[in-house]
Amino acid sequence: IAKKKKILMEGAQGTMLDVDHGTYPYVTSSNPIAGGACIGAGIGPQHVNKVLGVVKAYVTRVGGGPFPTELSGELGEKLRDRGHEYGATTGRPRRCGWFDGVVMRHASKVNGLTGLAVTKIDVLDDMERIKVCVAYEYKGKQIKSFPADISRLEECRPVYEELPGWRQDLSKITKYQELPVTAKKYLDKLAELAEAPIALISVGAERGQIIKI
């Protein structure tokens, strides 16, 4: 830091598994949010000047815990199979669902996101319509802030905005300009919900399938 060199820190797990800001008690024992990097590395927060949030183009969760946008049945299985959503070590199938903008908004705030890296957008390639959760319905009212109480969260139902799919193979695309308009509009919606610009997009599992904006 004293030599003004660039330092890259990568966190594991995810915001909703954070012991303080996640869906307690369905959490890990530490702070995988951006602030946890200061604790783990032993540096002051004034030295962190960029925070890139890594998100899938849809949502997954392993094990128990509330999941308002979870998809069951054929569509959920389709996302799981196309995205190879199985635990790397245990092989446990991950629960899959539509993108949750309420969680995204919460994660953006507690991490102080300055940009987004959206992965696995190619998994949605053959979807005719794609839903994005933009709010929750709780006791007849719409809320956009993530509930701090898990019992409230379990009563929430997703409020969706439906977007057209692109119905096109994105895996060979190497430039943002080459993406179909509908894919760009989907990415714009995610950026709007995160209140942070998109910096990276992945259209496949290989290193060369990352698009930098």
C-alpha positions, 0 to 999 in steps of 0.5 A: 500500500505504501508503494502505491501498488494495486492489491486485489482481494477476493471474498468467498461465499456471499452477502446473504451468508454474512453473520450480521447482514445475511439471513440469520441463522442460515449464514456462515460464521464470518463477514464475507461482505466487502468490509470483511476484507479489511478485517481479514487482511488487516488494512484500514477501510480508507484503502479500499477504493473499488468494490466489484460485486460478483452476481449470477444473472439469476439466483442460487442458494445451497441448503435451507433458508428463505428464497422468495424467487425460488423456482420449483419444478421443470424451470428450476431444474432447467436452470440448475442443469444449464448452469451446472448448479451443483456444489463443487465439493459435495455435489449438492444441487443448488436451489435456483430462482429469478434474479432478486433485485431486493437482495441486490439492492441490500447487497449493494448498500452493505458492500458499497458496490462501485461495479458489477460482474454479471456471470452466467448470462448465457444460462438464460439464452433460450428463455422466452421471457425472464422475470426480475424481482423488483420488490416484495409484497408484505401484508398487502404492501410493496416493500423495496428494502430487505427485511431485517427480520427473517420471520418477515422475510418468510412472509414476503412474496416477490413482485416481478417485472417481466422482460423479453429474452434474447433467444440467442447463443451469447457464448461466442460474443466478445464485445458488449456492442455485439450483445442483442438489445434485449440482453442489454436491457436485462443487464441495464435492469440489473445495474439499475437495481444495484445502483452500480454500473456493470463492469464485466459480463461472462457468457461462458465458463472460459477465461476468454468468455469474459466481456469487459465494458 
